[in-house]
Amino acid sequence: MRDDPPHLRVAVVGAGFGGLGTAIRLKQEGIDDVLVFERAGDLGGTWWDNSYPGCACDVPSHLYSFSFAPNPRWSRSFSAQPEIWAYLRDCARRFGVVPHLRLGHEVRQASWDDRRQRWRVETSRGDWTADVLVAATGPLSEPKLPALPGLDGFQGAVFHSARWDHDHDLTGRQVAVVGTGASAAQFVPEIQPRVGRLRIFQRTASWVLPRRDRALTGAERWLFRTVPATQRLARSSIYWAREGFTAGFLHPRLMRLPQRLALRHLRHAVADPGLRARLTPDYTLGCKRVLLSNDYLPALTRPNVELVTAGIRGVRPHGILTDDGAEHPADTIIFGTGFHVTDSPVAELVRGRDGRTLAEVWEGSPKAHLGIAVAGFPNLFLLLGPNTSLGSTSVVLMIEAQVEYVLRAIEFMRTAGVATVEPRPEAQGAFVAEVDGRLRPTVWSAGGCASWYIDRTGRISALWPGFTWAYRRRMRRFDPHLHLTAPHRPIRPPAPAPTRTTP
């Protein structure tokens, strides 16, 4: 008889902000029986995967960190990828969760065993079972590549910004960049001086606002280190400023002022009226992700850069063919085309009580109670799940609120003596209906664009339609009345098969 796999109280998938934050808080609450499974060779999640030139956060440093682990050593007001990655590694060491990490363990399937009331987690390096499963893979974990005809036949180098090929020297190259989102806005200015020719293929223009970035002085860092209250004050002021900007997303008319600022920024950066016209969006600012950059627009005006706005018809062995019949030479294609957000491949790996995967249950439109729990999937918690991403401030705030909710759910299970919790279908349905209603008047719905916030059914299933303080307030209490629960059941071995006798 095959031995049962090792059993855990909590299994966590993903070692980014969400997974590490979960492990740290569980450990602080005395729950040590937890493992964090990470497919990559190191921790960091998004901040390990994305190491492209110029990679940085568009949320101020003091706010893009755990509230329980302020970092007085940030070097700039907006941190670059190496600093954020170093911060996460430091948190893992400082809070003692490194022994709980299982790096290089890709989760291939997680299935709920209703008879044994536990999750079975199958990884590339062994299997485990767990009472509770926390999926902390995040919405920006799986790169999205467009299905371009002829791409397989391209004779040059091809890679996504989240899988940057650092061994590929771009010096003097004919480089094609497909996509003009947040990643491209950061790496384009970095690679432009080195390449021979840089062609940017833009489908939709993005709104760009100035990035108010600066180096933090030694005096400031000394003050944050010796008087921690000053850093808490800085964090609080940044938080409320960002919350104030959220009002514009909820009430599109308030976007008129930032939109004028963006147009002025464009005029100052791009003198050529023809190029400026092609870089002017035809939708309300905020409908798509707003870019923060001081050097992206100027980079597009350099002599070795060409902005291509014709649609891509296909890829040829040595270039890209556009709808106008032109073929653009290239020996390197870099995709800055974002991630699978509303169609995350992780949803294909998690199977609930009836054997169906999350993807099969969702049918193209992710839905969850409070964005964290799904009916039919007992003891499963999704960090940054459906309708909990943000358009203007730090997702770490949402992650922390969700982690505390997980802790309250686990504590309820312990004190109430129940083995499972899952949201009632009617509670989940009411939450989703509420969110959908609140999203209709927002800029994401009424701004006149198509964005990665919208799933294939036409529903906005990525974003939270409000302020973070409102979401955090809702997550302060685990309400057992909104959940189905089940008591512990003794696990009995299967009855022996009847023996057949012959006369």
N, C-alpha and C positions, 0 to 999 in steps of 0.2 A: 504493500500500500504506500502511495506516494506521501511524503511528509507535507504537512501544511506549510505554506510560506511564512516567514516571520510576520508578526502582527504589530501594528502601530496604533497609537491613539489617534494621531493626525498625520496624514500624508499631504504634502504640499507640492504642487507642480509649478516650477519656475522659481529662479533665484534672483529676481530683480527686486525693485522696491517692495512689491507686494509680498513675494515669498519670504524675503528676509525680514520684513516688518512683522509678518505673521509668526515666524519662528522666534524672533526676539520677544514679542509680547507673550507668546505661549510659555516660553522659558521663564519670563519674569513672573508669570502666574503659577509657576510650579509644574507646568506640563512639559516634561523632558522627553516623553515618548513620541518624538516627532522627527520626520525626515523630510528634507527638501530635495526633490528630484529635478535636476537641471540637465538638459540635453547638451549644452555647450561645455567647453572645457574649463570655464571659469564662471564665477558669479557675475551679476551685473545686469542681466536681461538686456533691455534696450541699449543700455550704456556699455555693454560688452559687444553686442552685435554691430552697433553703429560706430565705426571708428574712421569714417571718411574724413578727408581734410576739411577743417573748419567746423566739425561737428560740435554743437553747443546747445544749451537749453535756452528756450525762449521765455522761461519764467525766472524771475530774479532768484539768485542763489539762496538767500535767507529763507525764502518760501519753499524752494524746491529741496526740502530736506525733512527728516523726521522731526516732529515737535519735541520728542524726547531725546534727540541727539543733535543739538545745534552745532554748527561747525564755524568757529571763529576764525578759521584759517582760509576762508574763501579768498581768492586773489582778485576776483572781479565781481562786479554786480551781477553779471550773467556768466555762469560757469561753463567752461568747456568740458567736453567729454572725458578727458583724462582725469580732471579733478573730481567729477561726479563718480566715476568708476573707483577712484582711490577712496572717496568718502564711503561708498558702499562696502568696499573691502575692509576699511577701518571699522565700520559698524559691526560687520560680521565677527571680526576678531575681538573687538572691545566687549561685545555682549555675549561672547562665547557660543556662537551658533555654527562656527566652522565645522566642528565634529558632526553636526547634523546635516551637512550638505553631502549630496551624492552627485558629484559632477560627472558628466559624460553618461548620464542615465536618461535616455530618451524614453518618455512614456509612450508606449505603443497602443495601450488600451486600458481604460478604467471601467470596470463593470460592477454594478450593484448586485450583490448576492442576497436576495430577500430572505432565504432560509436562514442564512448565517448572520444576517443584518450587518453586513460590512461591505466595504469596497475591496475589490481585487484589482490591484494596480500592476500591470505588466510592463516592465521596462526592458530596454536593450541589454541590461545586465542583471536580470533576475526579477522575481515577482515578490510582492508584499501584499498584505491585507491591512485595512485600516478602518477604524470606526467612522472617521470623518475625512472627507476629501476637500481640500482647498485648491481650486484652480487659479493660479496667479500668473498665468501666461501673458496677460496684458493684451491690449488691442493692437499694439505695434510690434508684433513678434514675427510675423510671417510675411516676407516680401511678396509684393504683387507684381508679376510680370505680364505685360500685355501679350495677347496671342497674335503676333505680327506674322503674316505670311512670309515665308522665306527666311525666318530668323535662324533656323537650324543650318542653313547653308552659308551663313555669314562667315567669312574667312578670317576675321579679326577677333579681338578680345571683346567679351561681353560680360558685364556684371552689374548687379544692383548696388545702389549706394549702401545698403545695409549688409552687403557681402563684399566690401571693397577689396579689390585685388591690389595689395600694397607692393607686390612684386612686379607689377606691370608699370613700367616707366612711361609716363605720359609726355615726356619731353619731345617736342617737335611733332607730336601725333596729330592726325586728323580725327578729332573727337566729336561724336554726336551724343548729346544729352537729351534723353527723352523724358519729359516731365519737368514742370516748373513749380513744384511745391516747396515745402519747408526745407527739405534736404538739399535740393538743387540750389536754393537761394544761399545755402552755406558753402557748398563745395565749388560752385561755379567760380566765385571770385578767387578761390584758392588755386584752382588749376589753370585759370585763364592765362596768367603770365608765362606758364611753362609750355603749353600746347602750341602746335603750329597753327591749327585752325580749329575753332570751336563753334559748332552749330547747335543751337538750342531749339528743340522742337516743342513749341508751345501750343497746347490745345485751347486752354483758357487762361487769360491774363489773371494775375493775382494782385490783390491789394497789398501794398507794401508800406509800412510805417517805419519811421526811424527807430533804431535800436539805441536806447539810452544806456549804453554800456560804458563803463570806465573801470580803471584799476582801483581797487580799494587800497588806501594808504596804510603804511605801517602803523600809524597812530590809531586808525580805525580798528585794525585787527588787534592791536594791544588792548584797546578799550573793550572790544567784544570778549576778549579772553579774560581780562581782569574784572570786568563789571558785566556779568552775563545779562543783567537786566537791560542793558543798552541794546544788545542783539535781539532780545525779545521785543523790545519797543520797535526796532527797525522792522522785524518780521511782521508785527501787528500793523504798522503803517502801510507796508507793502500789501498785506492781505486785504485791508479795507479799500485801498486804491483799486486793486484788481476786482474786488466785489462790486465797486462802483461802476467799473467798466462793463460788468456783466449786464447792467441795466440796459445798455445799448443793444445787446443781443436779444433781450426780451421785448424791447420796444424799438423797432427799426428806425423810427423817426429820430431817435437820439443819435443815430449813426451819422447824421449830417455833418457834425463838427469833425469827428475823426476822418471822415471821408474827404473833407476839404483839406485836412492836414496831409493825407496821403497823396492827393492831387498836387499839392504844393511840393511835397517831397519828390514826386515824379518830375515835375517841371524843373526843379533845381538839378536833378541828376541827369536828365535826358533832354538835350537841346534840340535834337532833330524832331520836328513835329510829326513826320511819318512814323518813326519808330515809337514815339510817345503815344500816338494814337493806337498802335497795335498793343501797347502795354497798358492801356486804360481799360479796366474791367467794365462790363455792361450790366453788372448786378450790384446790389447793395453790399457795402463793406460788412464783413462778418458772416455772410452766407456761406462762403468757403473759409478755410483756415487763413487767418491774417498772418502775413509774413512780417517779421521784424528784421530789418537789415539796412545797414548804411552803405554797403559796397556791392550789393547784387545789381541794382539798376545801373550804377556807373560801369560795372563790368560788361554790361551788354552794349555799351557804346564803344568799346575798344576796337581797334582796326582788325584784329584777328577773330572777332566774334560776329556771328550772323544769327539773327532770330528768324526761325522758320515757322510760319503760322499755318501753312497748308497742311491738311491732314496726311497722315502716313498711310500709303497704299500697301507697302510691303518693304521687305529688306532684300537687298541684292548682295552677292558675295563680297562686294567692296563698297557698299554704301546703302543709303536709304532712298526709296522711291516715294515721292509725295503725289497727292491727288492731281496736282497741276502738271504732272508728267516729268518733272525735274528729278534727276538723280543726284544726290548729295554724297560726295565721296566721304568715306570714313574707314578707319582701321581700328577704331575702338567705339563701342556703344556702351554708355552708362545709363542705366535706368534709374530715374528718381521718381518712380511711379507709385510710391506709397506701399501700403500693407493691406492684407486681408483683414478687415475690421469686422464688418457685419457678416462675413462668411468665413470666419476663422476655421482653419483645418482642425483645431483642437476639438471643435464641436462634433467632428466625425469620430472621435476616439472615446467619448464618454457615453456609456450606456446605462439607462435607468432601470426601474423596476420591471418594465414590460419588455426589456431587451432592445428598445429603440434608442438610437443615439440622439444627442441634443440636436444635431443637424436635422434629423428626421422629424423630431417633434416641432422644431421651429419652422421648418419648411421655408427657409429663406428670410425669416424675420425673427431675430432673437428677442425673447421675452422672459422676464424674470421678476419675481416679487422683490420690490425695493432694489432691483438690479443685481441681486446677489444670490437668490435661491429660486429653484425651479420645481414646480409641481411634478411629481413622479420621479424625482431624483433625491431620495432621502440623504440627509447629512452631506449634501454637496453645497459648497459656497464658492461663488464666482467673484473674484476681485476685479474691479473695473469691468463688470459684466454689462449687459444691455442697459442703455440709457443712464450710464454713470460717468461717461467721459465728459470733458469740459472744453469750452471754447475760449476761455479767457484767463484761467488761473491754474493753480497747481493741482494735478491729479493726486499728489501725495496726500492732500487733505481728504480726498474721497477714500483713498486706500486706508488711511488710519481709521476713519469712521467705520469702514467695513470690517477691518480687523477687530475692532472693539465689539462689533456686532457678533462676529464669530465667537469671541470669547464669552459673550453673554449667552449665546445659544448653547455652547458646551457646558457652561455652568448650570443653565437650566436643566439640561439633560442629566447632569450629575445629581442635582438636588431633587428633581422630580422623579428620578429613577426610571427614565425612559431611554430606549435604545436609539430611536430615530425621531427626527423632526423634518418636516417639509411643508412648504406653504400650501394652504388650501387653494384649489383652483380658482374659487370665487375671489379670494383675497388677491391672488396674482392678477386675475382679470381686471379687478377694480383698479389696481395700481397702474396697469398698462393703459387702461382707458383714461385715467387721470393724466398720465404723462402725455399721451397722444393729444388730449384736449389742450393742455398747456403749451404744447409745441406749435400749434397751428398759427398763432399770431406772431411767432418769433421770426427773427431774420433768417433762420435756417430753413423755415418753411416758406416765408413770404418774400425772401430776398431775390428771387429770380435766378437761381443757379441750381446746378446738379453737383452734389458733393459726396465724399466718401462717408458722410454721416448717414446717408440714405441707403437702405438695403434694396435688394432686387425686387421687393414687392412695392417699393415706393414709400415705405415708412421710415421715419427717422428713428433708428433703433440704437444709435451710438451715444447720443447726448442727453445730459441731464438738463431739463428746462427750467433752471432756477439758480438760486444762490447756493453756495456750498454750505453756508451756515444752516440753511433750511434742511438740506439733506442730512447734515450731521445731527441736527436736532431729532429728526425722524429715526435715526439709527441708534439713539441713546438707550432705547429699551427694546428688548426682545419680547414680543407679545405672543404668548403661547396660544391665545384664542384664534390667531390668524394661521395657525399651523396644525397639521395633522401629526399626531404622535403615536408611537407604538411602544409597548413595554418590551423588556428583554424576554426573549424566548429561549428556553434551554435547547441546545443543539443535541439532537439525538442521532445516533448512527442509524443508517438505513436498515430496515428490517431485513433479516436474511431471507434469501429466496427460498420458497417451499421446496422441500425435497420430494422427488417423485419416486415412488416405489413400484416395482413390478411384481405382479403375483407370481 
